[in-house]
Amino acid sequence: MEKKSQNFTTGLVLGKFAPFHKGHQLLVDTALKMTDKVIVLIYDCPDAIDIPLDVRANWIKRIYPQITVVKGYNGPSESGLDSRITKEHDEYILKTVPFKITHFFFK
């Protein structure tokens, strides 16, 4: 049950999760401890990752049935901390995740 208040927090965990490993689990576990709701956004990346998006999403749903998993199709393929790349990812996240995010977790 979601807490209804002005202090409601939502954490976003972002990644490719190919495969989903202990480091990713630590991110999700940390998000669960720090926020009221956790969203995991998984980027598709078919050019770089052979594991289908549905398989990766199901790994996470099986371990964490209480969180929301969003499949990110046609997301940015570049990564890095360059301002242009960061802006591209920010815009993609804002249009793909229909929740107000208060905390961001990534590896």
N, C-alpha and C positions, 0 to 999 in steps of 0.2 A: 504494500500500500504506500503510495506516495504521500509525503508530508506536504500539507498545503500551508505555506507561509511565505512571507517576503524573503526569508532566508533560505529558501529551497535551493539546493545546489545540484548541478548536473555536470558530471565529468565526461570528457570526450577522450577516448583512447584511439589513437590513429596508427595505422600500419598496414603492411602487406601480409604479415603473419604466415610466411611460407618457409618453413612450417611454424606453427604456433608452439613456442617453447617456454621454458621456465622464466626467462626474462620477460616475455610478454605476460605471463601469468602474474609476475610480480607487479607489473604496471596495472593490470586489471584489479588485483587484490588491493593495491594502494588506492586506486580510484574508488573502490567499494568502501574502504574505510574512511575516506575523506569527503565523500559526496553522498547525496541522497539517491541519485539516479546515475547510472553509468550507461553511456552509449559507446559502442565500438564501431568505428568506421573502417571498413576494409577496402583498400584500393584494388581494383581489378588487375591491371598490369599484364595483360595477356602476352605482350611482346617479351617480357622479362621473366615471367613465372609460369611454369608448366602446370601447377596445381590449380584446378578450377576454383573460381570464387565461391561457388556453392559448397565445395568440400571444406574450404578454409572457414567459411561462416559456420558450418555445422560443427566443426571442431570446437569452436568457441561456445556455441549455443549448448552443446552437450555438457561442457564443463561449467558454464555459467548461465543456467536457464533464466535467471532473474534479470539479466541485462538485455538491452536492446542492441541488436546487431544490424547495422546499415551497410548494404552492399554498394560500394562506390564504383559505378560503371563510368567509363570514359574520363577518368581522373587524370590529373597532371602526371606525366611520366618522369619529369626531372625532379631531382632532389638536391638539397643543399640549403645553405643559409643566405644565399644571394637575395637581395630585396625583391627582385623581379620574380624569382621562383617562389618566395614566401608569399608574395601578393597573389600569385596564381593559385597556390594551395588554399590560402585564406578565402578567396572568392569561391572556389570549388566547395569548400566545407560549408560555407554560409548557404549556398544554394542546395546542398545535398542533405544536410542534417537539419530537420525541422524542429529543433529544440534550442532554447536559450542555453548556451554553454557558459558555465562559470569557472570550470577548471579544465586544463588541457594536459594530457599525459602522452608522451611519445618517447620512442627509443631512438 
